Amino acid sequence: MRYLSWIVSIPLALVAISFAVTNREPVILGLWPLDAVLTVPSFALVLVSLVVGFAVGGLVSWLSAGRHRRAVRKERARADQLQRDLDAARLHAADLEKRIAAADRVATPPADVKVMSLR
């Protein structure tokens, strides 16, 4: 996965650097309701727009996945509770098996003792 990241990142960085070097002309940016006018290089305008768009897209994606993350947390807690219940049931079953084995040992007469029947 690390190599795939490098394989994608290096060409994108080279394209961004090439774009920045070839598009250095100033662009006048007017913000309509305000009287402010900014003069910025064209590459800065495009790259900042891409970064802001990427960040907004990531934020929207993260917010929309919140419902699913909440459901995963709830199901994980439920699975943990069920695992604890299962472990307790196994311990209880093992304890009961030990008690049954002990009761069988007490109830079974020794082999050298003859049991007389009344029949």
Backbone bond lengths (Angstrom), bond angles and torsions (degrees), N, CA, C in turn:
res aa  C-N    CA-C-N  psi(-1)  N-CA   C-N-CA  omega(-1)  CA-C   N-CA-C  phi
1 M - - - 1.441 - - 1.521 110.40 -
2 R 1.333 115.66 -35.35 1.453 119.36 -179.92 1.533 110.65 -64.48
3 Y 1.338 116.16 -40.48 1.462 119.75 -179.87 1.517 111.24 -67.19
4 L 1.314 116.99 -38.06 1.464 120.78 177.58 1.523 110.36 -62.03
5 S 1.313 116.31 -39.49 1.462 120.79 177.22 1.526 110.86 -61.01
6 W 1.323 116.62 -43.90 1.466 120.14 178.44 1.529 111.30 -67.46
7 I 1.324 116.69 -39.11 1.467 120.40 -179.46 1.523 110.83 -62.68
8 V 1.313 117.42 -33.65 1.464 120.88 179.41 1.530 110.72 -84.93
9 S 1.326 117.70 -41.38 1.464 121.77 -173.86 1.523 113.63 -68.17
10 I 1.311 117.81 -42.67 1.472 120.25 -176.40 1.525 111.97 -63.32
11 P 1.330 120.40 -48.82 1.466 118.32 177.42 1.531 113.08 -62.96
12 L 1.334 117.16 -37.43 1.467 118.76 177.79 1.527 111.12 -64.43
13 A 1.315 117.14 -39.99 1.463 120.28 178.00 1.526 110.59 -65.11
14 L 1.325 117.16 -40.72 1.469 119.87 178.32 1.530 111.39 -64.19
15 V 1.321 117.19 -39.98 1.470 120.54 177.49 1.522 109.99 -64.79
16 A 1.333 118.23 -42.61 1.464 121.47 179.54 1.523 110.91 -64.18
17 I 1.323 117.84 -41.58 1.469 121.00 178.77 1.519 110.22 -65.73
18 S 1.313 117.11 -44.66 1.463 120.79 178.12 1.522 110.91 -60.86
19 F 1.320 116.83 -42.69 1.465 121.07 178.35 1.527 110.78 -62.62
20 A 1.335 117.24 -42.64 1.461 121.02 -179.06 1.522 111.56 -65.92
21 V 1.321 117.42 -37.77 1.468 120.74 -178.83 1.526 111.05 -70.02
22 T 1.321 117.48 -38.54 1.467 120.06 -175.55 1.522 113.51 -86.41
23 N 1.314 120.08 -12.77 1.468 122.11 -177.70 1.522 110.76 -123.78
24 R 1.337 114.74 68.43 1.453 119.26 -178.55 1.519 112.88 -102.13
25 E 1.330 118.31 6.00 1.461 120.04 -178.87 1.526 109.92 -65.83
26 P 1.335 117.15 144.18 1.464 119.31 178.64 1.537 110.90 -74.48
27 V 1.310 114.62 143.78 1.458 121.94 177.08 1.517 106.78 -123.08
28 I 1.338 116.10 134.32 1.463 120.45 178.53 1.526 107.76 -89.99
29 L 1.298 115.13 123.37 1.455 121.67 -177.34 1.517 108.12 -114.63
30 G 1.333 116.45 114.84 1.463 121.13 178.45 1.515 110.22 -104.19
31 L 1.302 115.82 131.21 1.455 121.33 178.41 1.527 107.30 -97.39
32 W 1.343 117.50 107.67 1.447 124.39 -164.98 1.525 116.82 -51.06
33 P 1.320 121.06 -58.23 1.462 115.66 -174.25 1.527 111.88 -68.94
34 L 1.295 116.36 -19.11 1.459 120.74 178.54 1.521 108.66 -101.31
35 D 1.297 115.60 160.52 1.463 119.55 177.02 1.522 111.14 -90.47
36 A 1.303 117.38 13.63 1.456 121.24 -177.30 1.522 110.31 -77.91
37 V 1.316 115.02 139.14 1.458 121.90 176.01 1.524 106.97 -129.18
38 L 1.322 115.66 128.89 1.457 120.93 179.05 1.515 109.17 -114.41
39 T 1.310 116.11 140.91 1.454 121.20 173.06 1.528 106.69 -113.11
40 V 1.319 115.07 114.47 1.463 120.56 -177.34 1.517 108.77 -130.90
41 P 1.332 117.80 155.01 1.463 119.68 174.62 1.535 109.41 -65.88
42 S 1.309 116.72 147.10 1.469 120.30 -176.15 1.528 111.99 -62.54
43 F 1.341 117.19 -36.25 1.464 118.30 179.67 1.523 111.22 -64.99
44 A 1.337 117.44 -35.68 1.463 120.55 179.61 1.522 110.70 -65.06
45 L 1.318 116.09 -41.06 1.460 120.25 178.87 1.530 110.74 -61.58
46 V 1.322 116.77 -45.50 1.465 120.73 -178.26 1.528 111.01 -69.54
47 L 1.325 117.70 -46.71 1.462 120.06 -177.54 1.529 112.04 -66.78
48 V 1.332 116.93 -39.22 1.468 119.46 177.06 1.524 110.09 -65.01
49 S 1.327 116.94 -39.58 1.471 120.01 177.09 1.528 110.96 -61.67
50 L 1.324 117.53 -41.72 1.464 120.72 177.87 1.528 111.88 -63.77
51 V 1.319 116.59 -43.97 1.465 120.35 -179.27 1.529 110.68 -65.46
52 V 1.331 116.87 -43.82 1.468 120.12 178.78 1.527 110.19 -63.85
53 G 1.327 117.40 -42.43 1.463 120.51 177.85 1.514 112.21 -62.26
54 F 1.321 116.68 -40.68 1.465 121.07 177.66 1.525 110.51 -63.42
55 A 1.340 116.56 -43.99 1.466 120.50 -179.28 1.528 111.17 -65.61
56 V 1.326 117.39 -43.20 1.468 120.54 179.15 1.530 110.10 -64.72
57 G 1.316 117.45 -41.97 1.464 120.70 177.53 1.519 112.11 -61.76
58 G 1.318 116.87 -42.09 1.462 120.69 177.33 1.519 112.01 -64.27
59 L 1.332 116.67 -40.26 1.460 120.74 178.68 1.525 111.10 -64.72
60 V 1.327 116.89 -44.93 1.464 120.66 178.85 1.526 110.31 -62.93
61 S 1.308 117.40 -41.68 1.466 121.37 178.63 1.523 110.83 -63.74
62 W 1.313 117.37 -43.15 1.457 121.85 179.79 1.520 110.90 -64.23
63 L 1.334 116.75 -43.59 1.459 120.24 179.52 1.524 111.64 -65.56
64 S 1.316 117.23 -39.62 1.463 119.62 -178.91 1.524 111.96 -70.95
65 A 1.309 118.70 -23.11 1.463 121.88 179.13 1.526 112.15 -87.31
66 G 1.321 117.83 -1.18 1.464 121.27 -178.21 1.512 113.07 -59.06
67 R 1.322 117.13 -39.58 1.461 121.89 179.34 1.528 110.09 -60.84
68 H 1.316 116.13 -41.29 1.466 120.19 -179.12 1.531 111.41 -70.95
69 R 1.325 116.79 -38.56 1.466 119.58 177.59 1.529 110.51 -63.46
70 R 1.343 116.44 -40.04 1.460 120.93 178.09 1.531 110.42 -62.76
71 A 1.335 116.86 -43.29 1.469 120.69 178.96 1.529 110.79 -63.72
72 V 1.318 117.27 -39.10 1.471 120.91 178.63 1.528 110.37 -64.29
73 R 1.337 117.48 -43.13 1.464 120.33 177.91 1.528 110.77 -61.24
74 K 1.341 116.20 -42.95 1.465 120.66 -179.57 1.530 110.53 -63.19
75 E 1.327 117.13 -45.55 1.465 120.58 -179.24 1.525 111.60 -68.67
76 R 1.321 117.34 -33.69 1.467 120.16 177.09 1.530 110.10 -65.56
77 A 1.339 116.44 -42.23 1.465 119.83 177.64 1.526 110.28 -64.07
78 R 1.330 116.86 -40.05 1.466 120.90 178.51 1.535 110.45 -64.09
79 A 1.326 116.98 -42.97 1.470 120.72 178.77 1.526 110.62 -63.77
80 D 1.331 117.19 -39.48 1.466 119.98 177.78 1.528 110.89 -63.13
81 Q 1.345 116.50 -42.44 1.461 120.46 178.97 1.525 110.84 -64.18
82 L 1.326 116.53 -43.23 1.463 120.16 178.22 1.530 111.51 -63.41
83 Q 1.330 117.19 -36.80 1.468 120.52 177.52 1.522 110.44 -65.44
84 R 1.336 116.74 -41.51 1.471 119.57 177.34 1.532 110.64 -63.52
85 D 1.341 116.69 -41.47 1.466 120.35 177.66 1.528 110.96 -62.57
86 L 1.319 116.85 -42.26 1.465 120.98 179.16 1.525 111.09 -63.64
87 D 1.331 116.50 -42.99 1.468 119.82 178.49 1.528 110.82 -61.98
88 A 1.342 116.59 -42.15 1.466 120.26 178.67 1.524 110.51 -64.40
89 A 1.331 117.70 -40.91 1.467 121.09 178.88 1.526 110.81 -64.91
90 R 1.315 117.61 -38.58 1.469 120.39 178.11 1.527 111.11 -65.28
91 L 1.332 116.50 -41.79 1.465 119.60 177.69 1.525 110.48 -63.34
92 H 1.325 116.36 -42.41 1.464 120.49 179.12 1.530 110.51 -63.18
93 A 1.332 117.20 -43.04 1.469 121.14 178.93 1.527 110.75 -63.08
94 A 1.326 117.32 -41.28 1.467 120.61 178.77 1.527 110.31 -64.19
95 D 1.340 116.71 -40.17 1.459 120.61 177.87 1.531 110.74 -63.40
96 L 1.330 116.47 -43.08 1.468 119.81 178.46 1.523 111.52 -64.36
97 E 1.332 117.56 -39.19 1.467 120.52 177.73 1.530 110.95 -62.97
98 K 1.331 116.87 -39.14 1.470 120.14 177.38 1.525 110.64 -64.49
99 R 1.335 116.16 -41.46 1.467 119.64 179.27 1.532 111.29 -64.63
100 I 1.334 116.42 -41.64 1.466 120.19 178.71 1.525 110.27 -63.32
101 A 1.325 117.05 -43.12 1.469 120.74 179.20 1.525 110.48 -63.32
102 A 1.332 116.60 -40.09 1.466 119.94 178.90 1.520 110.52 -67.25
103 A 1.321 117.17 -39.48 1.468 120.50 179.10 1.520 110.49 -66.89
104 D 1.322 118.07 -37.42 1.467 121.07 177.52 1.524 110.92 -64.56
105 R 1.317 116.95 -38.62 1.461 120.50 179.26 1.525 110.88 -66.13
106 V 1.313 117.31 -38.33 1.460 121.00 -179.80 1.524 110.20 -72.19
107 A 1.323 118.06 -40.33 1.460 121.94 -174.97 1.520 112.75 -77.30
108 T 1.304 119.24 -22.50 1.461 121.76 -178.57 1.524 109.13 -83.38
109 P 1.350 117.00 123.21 1.468 118.49 179.41 1.525 110.19 -72.43
110 P 1.287 117.25 154.80 1.460 120.05 177.27 1.528 110.52 -61.86
111 A 1.303 117.27 157.76 1.466 122.71 -174.99 1.526 111.91 -68.98
112 D 1.330 119.04 -28.48 1.453 120.59 -176.39 1.536 113.25 -85.35
113 V 1.306 118.79 -5.91 1.464 122.31 178.70 1.513 108.78 -94.36
114 K 1.326 115.74 130.39 1.456 119.63 178.57 1.519 108.35 -93.73
115 V 1.296 114.15 132.07 1.454 119.68 178.50 1.516 107.30 -96.29
116 M 1.280 116.23 124.98 1.461 120.42 -178.90 1.515 109.37 -95.62
117 S 1.274 112.71 138.83 1.450 116.83 179.69 1.515 108.98 -105.36
118 L 1.285 117.21 157.56 1.454 122.26 -177.81 1.514 111.93 -90.92
119 R 1.197 121.50 6.13 1.462 124.19 -178.59 1.466 112.31 -83.44
